[in-house]
Amino acid sequence: MYWYLQVIKHNYANFSGRARRKEYWMFVLVQLVILGLVLSYASLVDDVFGSPVVGSILGIYCLGTLIPWLALNVRRLHDTGKSGGYIFINMIPLIGRIWYIILVATEGEYGQNQYGPDPKGEDFNEIEEIGSLNE
């Protein structure tokens, strides 16, 4: 939840800089859980009361998180050394989506690149971070 709130509160429309894999995938995980819960609730309320109000709430939530979602994707691409324009790869049916998932799953470049400093830091050791609770 920490990474989700970081994206929403502190990097809402920040399209510059870099985002590490952990930030990206934690945001995706929380986003999917929230969407799943809202969809389940919408289905239940729609079946019981016949009211599409919750569907409207889902639409408002999706619009509210669209800009931070796009900003996070651009920053994730920056971490891999790619331009934010690579987000349009998703428009290629099937192959583009697979290619994009591979891009965002790829480890970012070590050290500073043209988009900013390494979000992990210069002296980051990934092996030591595994299992630690420190953020």
TORFIGU-88691 format. One record per residue (C-alpha): residue number from 1; x, y, z; residue in one letter. Coordinates in Angstrom, 1 decimal. Each point is the difference from the previous one (the first is absolute). Layout:
! TORFIGU-88691
<site><resi>NUM</resi><u>X</u><v>Y</v><w>Z</w><resn>A</resn></site>
...
! end
This chain:
! TORFIGU-88691
<site><resi>1</resi><u>0.0</u><v>0.0</v><w>0.0</w><resn>M</resn></site>
<site><resi>2</resi><u>3.0</u><v>2.3</v><w>0.6</w><resn>Y</resn></site>
<site><resi>3</resi><u>1.0</u><v>0.0</v><w>-3.6</w><resn>W</resn></site>
<site><resi>4</resi><u>-3.6</u><v>0.6</v><w>-1.2</w><resn>Y</resn></site>
<site><resi>5</resi><u>-0.3</u><v>3.0</v><w>2.2</w><resn>L</resn></site>
<site><resi>6</resi><u>3.4</u><v>1.3</v><w>-1.1</w><resn>Q</resn></site>
<site><resi>7</resi><u>-1.2</u><v>0.0</v><w>-3.6</w><resn>V</resn></site>
<site><resi>8</resi><u>-3.4</u><v>1.6</v><w>0.8</w><resn>I</resn></site>
<site><resi>9</resi><u>1.3</u><v>2.6</v><w>2.5</w><resn>K</resn></site>
<site><resi>10</resi><u>3.5</u><v>1.0</v><w>-1.0</w><resn>H</resn></site>
<site><resi>11</resi><u>0.3</u><v>-0.9</v><w>-3.6</w><resn>N</resn></site>
<site><resi>12</resi><u>-3.6</u><v>0.6</v><w>-1.2</w><resn>Y</resn></site>
<site><resi>13</resi><u>1.0</u><v>1.7</v><w>-3.3</w><resn>A</resn></site>
<site><resi>14</resi><u>3.8</u><v>-0.4</v><w>0.1</w><resn>N</resn></site>
<site><resi>15</resi><u>1.0</u><v>-1.2</v><w>-3.5</w><resn>F</resn></site>
<site><resi>16</resi><u>3.7</u><v>0.7</v><w>0.6</w><resn>S</resn></site>
<site><resi>17</resi><u>2.5</u><v>-2.2</v><w>1.8</w><resn>G</resn></site>
<site><resi>18</resi><u>0.0</u><v>-3.7</v><w>0.5</w><resn>R</resn></site>
<site><resi>19</resi><u>-2.1</u><v>-2.6</v><w>1.8</w><resn>A</resn></site>
<site><resi>20</resi><u>1.4</u><v>-3.3</v><w>1.1</w><resn>R</resn></site>
<site><resi>21</resi><u>-1.6</u><v>-3.4</v><w>-0.6</w><resn>R</resn></site>
<site><resi>22</resi><u>-1.2</u><v>-0.3</v><w>3.6</w><resn>K</resn></site>
<site><resi>23</resi><u>-1.9</u><v>3.3</v><w>-0.2</w><resn>E</resn></site>
<site><resi>24</resi><u>-1.6</u><v>-1.0</v><w>-3.3</w><resn>Y</resn></site>
<site><resi>25</resi><u>-1.1</u><v>-3.5</v><w>0.9</w><resn>W</resn></site>
<site><resi>26</resi><u>-1.2</u><v>0.9</v><w>3.5</w><resn>M</resn></site>
<site><resi>27</resi><u>-2.2</u><v>2.7</v><w>-1.5</w><resn>F</resn></site>
<site><resi>28</resi><u>-1.3</u><v>-2.4</v><w>-2.6</w><resn>V</resn></site>
<site><resi>29</resi><u>-0.8</u><v>-2.6</v><w>2.7</w><resn>L</resn></site>
<site><resi>30</resi><u>-1.9</u><v>2.5</v><w>2.2</w><resn>V</resn></site>
<site><resi>31</resi><u>-1.8</u><v>1.4</v><w>-3.0</w><resn>Q</resn></site>
<site><resi>32</resi><u>-1.2</u><v>-3.5</v><w>-1.0</w><resn>L</resn></site>
<site><resi>33</resi><u>-1.1</u><v>-0.8</v><w>3.5</w><resn>V</resn></site>
<site><resi>34</resi><u>-2.0</u><v>3.3</v><w>0.2</w><resn>I</resn></site>
<site><resi>35</resi><u>-1.5</u><v>-0.5</v><w>-3.4</w><resn>L</resn></site>
<site><resi>36</resi><u>-0.9</u><v>-3.6</v><w>0.9</w><resn>G</resn></site>
<site><resi>37</resi><u>-1.7</u><v>1.0</v><w>3.2</w><resn>L</resn></site>
<site><resi>38</resi><u>-1.9</u><v>2.9</v><w>-1.6</w><resn>V</resn></site>
<site><resi>39</resi><u>-1.1</u><v>-2.3</v><w>-2.9</w><resn>L</resn></site>
<site><resi>40</resi><u>-1.2</u><v>-2.7</v><w>2.5</w><resn>S</resn></site>
<site><resi>41</resi><u>-1.8</u><v>2.6</v><w>2.0</w><resn>Y</resn></site>
<site><resi>42</resi><u>-1.6</u><v>1.5</v><w>-3.2</w><resn>A</resn></site>
<site><resi>43</resi><u>-1.1</u><v>-3.4</v><w>-1.1</w><resn>S</resn></site>
<site><resi>44</resi><u>-1.6</u><v>-0.7</v><w>3.4</w><resn>L</resn></site>
<site><resi>45</resi><u>-1.7</u><v>3.4</v><w>0.3</w><resn>V</resn></site>
<site><resi>46</resi><u>-1.2</u><v>-0.2</v><w>-3.7</w><resn>D</resn></site>
<site><resi>47</resi><u>-1.5</u><v>-3.5</v><w>0.6</w><resn>D</resn></site>
<site><resi>48</resi><u>-1.7</u><v>0.9</v><w>3.2</w><resn>V</resn></site>
<site><resi>49</resi><u>-1.2</u><v>3.6</v><w>-0.7</w><resn>F</resn></site>
<site><resi>50</resi><u>0.2</u><v>0.2</v><w>-3.7</w><resn>G</resn></site>
<site><resi>51</resi><u>1.9</u><v>3.3</v><w>0.2</w><resn>S</resn></site>
<site><resi>52</resi><u>3.1</u><v>0.8</v><w>-2.1</w><resn>P</resn></site>
<site><resi>53</resi><u>1.3</u><v>2.6</v><w>2.5</w><resn>V</resn></site>
<site><resi>54</resi><u>3.0</u><v>-2.0</v><w>1.0</w><resn>V</resn></site>
<site><resi>55</resi><u>1.0</u><v>-0.3</v><w>-3.7</w><resn>G</resn></site>
<site><resi>56</resi><u>0.1</u><v>3.8</v><w>-0.1</w><resn>S</resn></site>
<site><resi>57</resi><u>2.2</u><v>-0.1</v><w>3.1</w><resn>I</resn></site>
<site><resi>58</resi><u>2.4</u><v>-2.4</v><w>-1.8</w><resn>L</resn></site>
<site><resi>59</resi><u>0.1</u><v>2.4</v><w>-3.0</w><resn>G</resn></site>
<site><resi>60</resi><u>0.8</u><v>2.9</v><w>2.2</w><resn>I</resn></site>
<site><resi>61</resi><u>2.7</u><v>-2.0</v><w>1.8</w><resn>Y</resn></site>
<site><resi>62</resi><u>1.6</u><v>-1.1</v><w>-3.3</w><resn>C</resn></site>
<site><resi>63</resi><u>0.0</u><v>3.6</v><w>-1.3</w><resn>L</resn></site>
<site><resi>64</resi><u>1.5</u><v>1.2</v><w>3.3</w><resn>G</resn></site>
<site><resi>65</resi><u>2.9</u><v>-2.5</v><w>-0.3</w><resn>T</resn></site>
<site><resi>66</resi><u>0.6</u><v>0.4</v><w>-3.7</w><resn>L</resn></site>
<site><resi>67</resi><u>2.6</u><v>2.7</v><w>0.2</w><resn>I</resn></site>
<site><resi>68</resi><u>2.0</u><v>-1.6</v><w>2.8</w><resn>P</resn></site>
<site><resi>69</resi><u>-0.2</u><v>-3.3</v><w>-1.9</w><resn>W</resn></site>
<site><resi>70</resi><u>1.4</u><v>1.6</v><w>-3.2</w><resn>L</resn></site>
<site><resi>71</resi><u>2.6</u><v>1.9</v><w>2.0</w><resn>A</resn></site>
<site><resi>72</resi><u>1.2</u><v>-3.1</v><w>1.7</w><resn>L</resn></site>
<site><resi>73</resi><u>0.2</u><v>-1.9</v><w>-3.3</w><resn>N</resn></site>
<site><resi>74</resi><u>2.1</u><v>2.8</v><w>-1.6</w><resn>V</resn></site>
<site><resi>75</resi><u>2.3</u><v>0.1</v><w>3.1</w><resn>R</resn></site>
<site><resi>76</resi><u>0.4</u><v>-3.8</v><w>-0.1</w><resn>R</resn></site>
<site><resi>77</resi><u>0.9</u><v>0.2</v><w>-3.7</w><resn>L</resn></site>
<site><resi>78</resi><u>2.6</u><v>2.7</v><w>0.9</w><resn>H</resn></site>
<site><resi>79</resi><u>1.5</u><v>-2.3</v><w>2.5</w><resn>D</resn></site>
<site><resi>80</resi><u>0.7</u><v>-2.5</v><w>-2.8</w><resn>T</resn></site>
<site><resi>81</resi><u>1.5</u><v>2.7</v><w>-2.1</w><resn>G</resn></site>
<site><resi>82</resi><u>-2.9</u><v>0.2</v><w>-2.4</w><resn>K</resn></site>
<site><resi>83</resi><u>-2.1</u><v>3.1</v><w>-0.9</w><resn>S</resn></site>
<site><resi>84</resi><u>-3.5</u><v>0.4</v><w>1.3</w><resn>G</resn></site>
<site><resi>85</resi><u>-1.2</u><v>-0.4</v><w>-3.5</w><resn>G</resn></site>
<site><resi>86</resi><u>0.5</u><v>-3.7</v><w>0.3</w><resn>Y</resn></site>
<site><resi>87</resi><u>-3.3</u><v>-0.1</v><w>1.8</w><resn>I</resn></site>
<site><resi>88</resi><u>-1.7</u><v>0.0</v><w>-3.4</w><resn>F</resn></site>
<site><resi>89</resi><u>1.4</u><v>-3.5</v><w>-0.7</w><resn>I</resn></site>
<site><resi>90</resi><u>-3.2</u><v>-1.1</v><w>1.8</w><resn>N</resn></site>
<site><resi>91</resi><u>-1.9</u><v>1.0</v><w>-3.0</w><resn>M</resn></site>
<site><resi>92</resi><u>1.4</u><v>-2.9</v><w>-2.0</w><resn>I</resn></site>
<site><resi>93</resi><u>-2.4</u><v>-2.9</v><w>0.5</w><resn>P</resn></site>
<site><resi>94</resi><u>1.3</u><v>-2.9</v><w>2.2</w><resn>L</resn></site>
<site><resi>95</resi><u>3.7</u><v>0.3</v><w>-0.9</w><resn>I</resn></site>
<site><resi>96</resi><u>0.2</u><v>3.6</v><w>1.2</w><resn>G</resn></site>
<site><resi>97</resi><u>-1.5</u><v>-0.8</v><w>3.4</w><resn>R</resn></site>
<site><resi>98</resi><u>2.4</u><v>-2.9</v><w>0.5</w><resn>I</resn></site>
<site><resi>99</resi><u>2.9</u><v>2.2</v><w>-1.1</w><resn>W</resn></site>
<site><resi>100</resi><u>-1.1</u><v>2.7</v><w>2.4</w><resn>Y</resn></site>
<site><resi>101</resi><u>-0.2</u><v>-2.4</v><w>2.9</w><resn>I</resn></site>
<site><resi>102</resi><u>3.5</u><v>-1.2</v><w>-0.7</w><resn>I</resn></site>
<site><resi>103</resi><u>1.2</u><v>3.7</v><w>-0.1</w><resn>L</resn></site>
<site><resi>104</resi><u>-1.5</u><v>0.9</v><w>3.4</w><resn>V</resn></site>
<site><resi>105</resi><u>1.2</u><v>-3.3</v><w>1.5</w><resn>A</resn></site>
<site><resi>106</resi><u>3.6</u><v>0.6</v><w>-1.1</w><resn>T</resn></site>
<site><resi>107</resi><u>2.4</u><v>1.3</v><w>2.6</w><resn>E</resn></site>
<site><resi>108</resi><u>0.8</u><v>3.6</v><w>-0.2</w><resn>G</resn></site>
<site><resi>109</resi><u>3.4</u><v>1.4</v><w>-1.0</w><resn>E</resn></site>
<site><resi>110</resi><u>2.5</u><v>0.3</v><w>2.8</w><resn>Y</resn></site>
<site><resi>111</resi><u>1.2</u><v>3.5</v><w>0.9</w><resn>G</resn></site>
<site><resi>112</resi><u>-1.2</u><v>3.2</v><w>-1.5</w><resn>Q</resn></site>
<site><resi>113</resi><u>-1.4</u><v>0.0</v><w>-3.5</w><resn>N</resn></site>
<site><resi>114</resi><u>-1.4</u><v>2.9</v><w>-2.2</w><resn>Q</resn></site>
<site><resi>115</resi><u>-3.3</u><v>0.0</v><w>2.0</w><resn>Y</resn></site>
<site><resi>116</resi><u>1.5</u><v>0.4</v><w>3.5</w><resn>G</resn></site>
<site><resi>117</resi><u>1.8</u><v>-1.8</v><w>2.8</w><resn>P</resn></site>
<site><resi>118</resi><u>-0.5</u><v>-3.7</v><w>0.8</w><resn>D</resn></site>
<site><resi>119</resi><u>-3.1</u><v>-0.2</v><w>2.3</w><resn>P</resn></site>
<site><resi>120</resi><u>1.7</u><v>-2.9</v><w>1.9</w><resn>K</resn></site>
<site><resi>121</resi><u>3.1</u><v>2.2</v><w>0.7</w><resn>G</resn></site>
<site><resi>122</resi><u>3.6</u><v>-0.5</v><w>-1.0</w><resn>E</resn></site>
<site><resi>123</resi><u>0.8</u><v>-2.4</v><w>2.8</w><resn>D</resn></site>
<site><resi>124</resi><u>-3.1</u><v>-2.1</v><w>-0.2</w><resn>F</resn></site>
<site><resi>125</resi><u>0.4</u><v>-3.8</v><w>0.6</w><resn>N</resn></site>
<site><resi>126</resi><u>-3.1</u><v>-1.9</v><w>-1.1</w><resn>E</resn></site>
<site><resi>127</resi><u>1.0</u><v>-3.2</v><w>1.7</w><resn>I</resn></site>
<site><resi>128</resi><u>0.2</u><v>1.8</v><w>3.4</w><resn>E</resn></site>
<site><resi>129</resi><u>-3.5</u><v>1.5</v><w>-0.6</w><resn>E</resn></site>
<site><resi>130</resi><u>-1.8</u><v>-3.3</v><w>-0.5</w><resn>I</resn></site>
<site><resi>131</resi><u>-2.0</u><v>-0.7</v><w>3.1</w><resn>G</resn></site>
<site><resi>132</resi><u>0.6</u><v>3.3</v><w>1.6</w><resn>S</resn></site>
<site><resi>133</resi><u>-2.9</u><v>2.2</v><w>1.2</w><resn>L</resn></site>
<site><resi>134</resi><u>1.9</u><v>3.3</v><w>-0.3</w><resn>N</resn></site>
<site><resi>135</resi><u>-1.3</u><v>2.3</v><w>-2.7</w><resn>E</resn></site>
! end
